[in-house]
Every structure is written in structure tokens, then in C-alpha cells.
Amino acid sequence: MATITTEATNAEAVGLMSATTMEKPIAEPSALRREDMMALPACRLRRVTEYIQRNLDKGLTLRELAAVACMSPYHFARLFKCSTGVPPHRFVVRERIARARTCLERPELSIRQISRVVGFRTPSHFTTVFRHAVGITPGAYRMAALREERSDGGGE
């Protein structure tokens, strides 16, 4: 019986210590500093995103982007995701699709040329990625954009 009482007393003591520890406020400044350390510094993030914009037509590697930020690839990928909410590869693909949408709204370039301009090796891969991201093929997107432009221009 004494053993049970001692175990119960120890459990209560641990519970009280845990409750006491839980009630103590966590130092906010240290928590903020840790969050700041988990983000890519703004100047490096800007440098990398500008580099991506200038080089969308090339095959961008994680190692190359990390070198622009002066970091190891692993550390860069972690901090980039914390800063942008998406991994570097997904960010690059989104930027390529955004540029492709802009290009598709003008009839000057063919879809094959646009796929090269935005960094896809083949038009079929471009079409697959574009359809996955936007929900329609580049050709259908172009037709809809041109149709919308004609209806807007025709009303003037």
C-alpha cells in the first residue's frame, strides 16, 4: 500500500511540476528570433527570385539557386520553403506558368516557342504541366484569351 501511495504522490508531483512549467510564459523574443532564423533573409530571397525571373528559359537546379543565395542546397531549400510557402522547384514551375500565360495572351509566338521561352524542353511536357496547373491546355487558354480580347476590343 505504501508503494501505491508513493507512486501516486510522485505522479501528482510530476503533474504539478508539468502544470507549473506549462503555466510559465514562453519568452516571446527568443521565439521570434527562431522564426526569423527559419526564413531566408529578404535580400537573398529577392536575389534568388530575380535570378529565377531572368533565367526561366534555362534549366534551373537547386544547387544553382542555392549558390545564388550563398547557401548549401539543403539549407537553402528549407529556408526558401519557409519564406515562400512552396519548395524552390514548385516556385519555379509557378513562375514559368505565369510567364506562359502572359505569352499565350499574344498571338506572336507559337506554343512550341513559348514552351522553350519559359524553360520546358518539350511542348508536350509544357502542355502536361500547364494543364495540371491551370486546368486547360495552352491552346485552349490561348483561344479563350484571344476570344476575350476580341469581345473587349469589339465593344469600343
Phi, psi and omega in degrees: 000321180297325180294317180296317180296318180296317179296320179295319179295319178297319180296319178295319181296318178296318178298319179293319179295319180295317179296319179295316180296320181293329182285338181292133179291143177280138180297114183297317182302321180291326178293320179293320180296322180294319177297319179297325180289338182272003179246152176288132178305143186304321181293323179287321177298316179297317179300317181291315182294324176293321178298318178299314181299320181288336188238028180300332182283352182256165175280103182273128180254158177299319180300318180294315179295321178295323179295324177297324180272359181059049181220166173286151181304317182296311182296317179300312182301318179296310183290325178298316179295320177296325183281323186252341182090354179224152177294159182306317181299315180295323177299314180298316180298317179298320178294321178296318180293320179298316178293322179297320179300317178298315180294322182291341180283351177243142184275001186298317185258145175283165179297324176299315180294319180296320180300322177289317182300324183264008169096015177264139183287326181228150177298328181291322177293319176302313180298317180297312182293318180298313180299320179295320183281320188258330179105349177221165181286161177302321179298315179294322178297315180299313180300317180295319181294317180292323177297318180294320179296318179295320181290326177288319181287329182288338183278351183277000000 
